[in-house]
C-alpha cells in the first residue's frame, strides 16, 4: 500500500497499525511490561532534559510523533522519538521532513 493511502485509511479499533515497505503490519496493544519499560526510559530522559535544558526540542511517544519515509512507503510510530532540532517552519504535520535524532523502540 502506498504511504499516501495508508495515511488516510480507516482501521479497526483495538490494534496498532504501521506501514513497512508498503506492507501493513498489525499488532496488539503492548502489555504492561512494555509500558513500564517505556515509562522508566521516559523518566530518565526527562531527568536528563531537566538537568540540561535547551538540548531536547521535543520528545514524543507513539501517538504523538511518527516517522514517514516516503521513498520506502513506510510509517513508524516509535515508543519514544527525541528531536534535538525544532520542526520545519509552517508545517503543522512535519513528520515527513522532521526526523528524530534518537528513536527508542521497546520490543
Secondary structure, DSSP 4 states (H G I P E B T S, - for coil): --HHHHTT----TTEEEEEETTEEEEEEPP-HHHHHHHHHHHHHHHHHHHHSTTS-SEEEETTT--EEEGGGTEEE--SEEEESSPPPTT-SSGGGT---SEEE---
